Every structure is written in structure tokens, then in C-alpha cells.
């Protein structure tokens, strides 16, 4: 009997990466530096947490998708 191949669950990989990315981005924004841009504009802490959290979710989700594809293609 030939061994069966197991495939990674892409939804689980991408959603886990997105959740971790949101957490990392939010922590980075919350504990980062000041909320003033180089042009002198200031913005609220909640908007910076949301922006960097979404950015981190996109980046980590994409990285998790790449890892899932690489795991699926290995022999």
C-alpha cells in the first residue's frame, strides 16, 4: 500500500499567520515611538494600532501562504 500524502490546510496557515501578524503589528504600534509624522502631523494611538495591525496581518498572512505552498510541494 503506497503512503498517502498529507496536504497542509491553507486556510489554517493563512488565518494563523494573519492573526499573529495583527498581534505583532499592534504591539509594535502600541509600544513604538511617538505618534507624530516627519511632517508634524499627529494621529491617534488607535489608528496606528489598527493600521500596523492590518499591515502585519497582510504580511504575515502572505508569508504563511508561501510556507504552506512550500510544504505542499515538498516530496
N, C-alpha and C positions, 0 to 999 in steps of 0.2 A: 504494500500500500504506500503510495507516494505521500510525502509530508504535505500538509495543507499550508498554504501561505496565509499569513495574517496581515491585514492591511490596517494602517492607522486610521483612527476616526478623525477625519479632517475638521469636523465641527467642534469636537472637543479640543483639538490642538489650537485652533484659531481663537475660540472663545476663552480658553485659559490664557493664551498669550495676550489677548485684549484686556482681560481683567487685570493681569499682572502689570501690563503696560500702563493702564489707567492709575493703578495704585502707585507705581514708581513715578509717573509724571506728576501726580497730585502731591506726593510727598516732596518731590523736588521743587515744585512751585511753592508749597507751603513753607518749607524751611529754607528756601533760596534767599537771594538778596532782596534788595528794595523793589518796590513796585513802580519805579519811575523809569521811563524810557530815556534814551540818549537825547531825545528832543524835548524833554521836560514835561511830557505828559505822564500823569499818574493814572493807574487803574486799580480797581478793587482786587482784593485778595481772592475772592470767589471766582472772578472772571479769569484770573491767572491759573487757578487750580483747575478750572474747567477746560481752559484752552490747552494747557500742558498735559492734562489727563487724557483728553481726546487724542492729542498728538502722540502720546506714549502708547495709547491703545492701538492706534493705527500702525505704528512702527513695530510694536511687539507682536501684533496680530499677523503682520506680513512676515516677520521673522519666523513665527511659529508655523505659518503655512509653508515656508521654504523648508523648514526642518521636517514637516510631515511629508512633503514630496520627496525629499532625500531619503527618508526612512522607507517610503513606499517603493522607491526604485532600487534599493539595495537588494542583492541576492542572498 
